[in-house]
Amino acid sequence: MHYSVVISGLLSIIPGLAFASVPSQGYFDPSSNGGSMLTTVEDTSPLGQQEPINMIISGNSDSAVSIDQNSSGGLQNYFNSLGFAGECLGEHLGNDQQANLGDGNGLINQTAVMRWDYGNVQTGTCEETVDGGNHFRYWVQNGSSADSNAIFMATSYELPASTNHDIVTNGYNLGRDYVIGNITNSTIPTESLSNSSTFSGNTSFNGFNYSTSIQYVSGLLPNTSVGINHNLTVPVDGQNAIDGLVAVLTVKITATNTSSGSSSSSSSSGSNNSGVLGLSVSWKLPTVIGVLISACFVSL
């Protein structure tokens, strides 16, 4: 029997085993395949204004983090560890935005919107909806043309609903950096950032600890005000509405919750510490290949 046939058969019976094609940087540049790091926004004035996708959770993160769920340390639990939760009472308000991540899926609606929860993961986003605050919408780069499984986030700090959720001055850059500040438990120096800026920190929620490394990257977004939504009010001191930097996050789970009855709580820390891995198993590509090849020889 040919080895490839055996390996193909074994892959088909291992549940949940999937291989994303992750480039070294952890994502594909959407512009390399007809996409964009700027969203499509309906009903702007003037028409055709866009908003920046200014954060990426790298596909090189632990695979559990890219699964859009609350359990097992998934993406929603990671967002909770950053102080963000789903929309007020599960009800989506406002227009959807669309993005083309160059992955072959074309222009698609946001997966969801996450809002600052003001310390209350159950109902705190209702306060953000009314009073304003930080929020982001996100998409997953998982099409057949560029399947990195990276999470692309358009982050901004908005004014209260009474002002139609306009963006605060410098709100795109600040929104991004407030999220990073939640990870590092420190103030991010927005005005002095460059494509060599790096940070790291630790957050936790519901018994899962996350270690996040951050690299600011240029070249994905323009440094501009042209065509950016709210570009008459967002720029500050003659600077552009967006600084052209994207924060790329690589997230690793350093401790896992092995008890389903654990209480929900979150925290962040800028210090480096190591957790103890729980009993969950993460399949790594070299391990899987080794197991498969060994199984081939045993079966033959």
C-alpha positions, 0 to 999 in steps of 0.5 A, a space after each residue: 500500500 502506498 504511504 500517501 494513501 495510508 496517511 490520507 486515510 489516517 488524517 480522515 479519521 482524526 477528528 478536528 485535525 486540520 492544517 491551516 497554511 500559516 506563513 512565517 509572519 502568521 497571516 497573509 497580506 490581504 492586498 497581495 490577493 485583491 483584498 484590503 486592510 480597510 473595511 467597507 462602511 455603509 452610509 458614510 458621509 461622504 460615501 465610500 469612507 473606510 476604517 482601518 483593520 489595525 490589529 491581527 491575532 497571528 495564525 502562529 498563536 496556539 490553535 485553541 485561541 483561533 477557535 471562536 468559542 468560550 470554552 477550552 480557552 478559545 477566542 471569546 475567552 481570550 477576548 474576555 481576558 482583554 476586558 471585551 465581551 459580546 454585544 449588549 444582551 446579544 443584540 447587534 446594533 448599528 450597520 455591519 462592516 465588510 472586509 476582503 482579507 484576500 483569502 478568496 472569500 471576497 467581501 464579507 460581513 464582520 464575524 462579530 463586534 466586541 465591546 469594552 465590558 467595564 469590568 462586567 462580562 455579562 452586561 458591561 457592554 450595554 454600558 459601552 453601547 450607551 456611554 461609548 468606549 473601546 470596541 472592535 469588529 473582527 474577521 477570520 482569514 480562512 478562505 481557500 486562497 489564504 488560509 492562515 486562520 489569523 484574526 483581523 480586528 478593526 479597533 476604535 474608541 467611540 463616543 456615546 450613542 447620543 453622538 451616533 458613536 462617532 470616533 474620538 480624536 485619534 480614536 483608531 490609533 488609541 483604540 488599538 493601543 488601549 487593547 495592547 495596554 490591557 495586555 501589558 498593564 501599561 500605557 502604550 506610547 502611541 505618538 512614538 510607536 514604530 515598526 520596531 516597537 514590541 511589547 508583551 504581557 499576560 492576561 487570564 480569564 476563567 482559569 486560562 492564562 494567556 501570554 501575548 507577544 506584540 509586534 507593530 508592523 508597517 506596510 499593511 495600512 497607509 499612514 493617511 487621513 484620505 478616505 478614512 471615516 470621520 477624517 475631519 475630527 479624528 486627526 490630532 495636531 496635524 497628524 493623519 487619522 491613522 498612523 499606518 501601524 498594525 499590532 500583530 499579536 501572537 498568543 500562547 496559552 500558559 495555563 488551562 482550566 481543567 475544572 468546568 466549575 471554575 469561576 469567571 474572572 479576568 486580570 492582566 499583567 505586564 510581567 512575564 510568568 510561566 503557568 503550568 500546562 493542564 491536561 488538554 492536548 494540542 496536536 503539533 504538526 511534527 508530532 502528528 506526522 511522526 505518529 502517522 508515519 509510525 502507524 504506516 510502518 506498523 500497518 505494513 
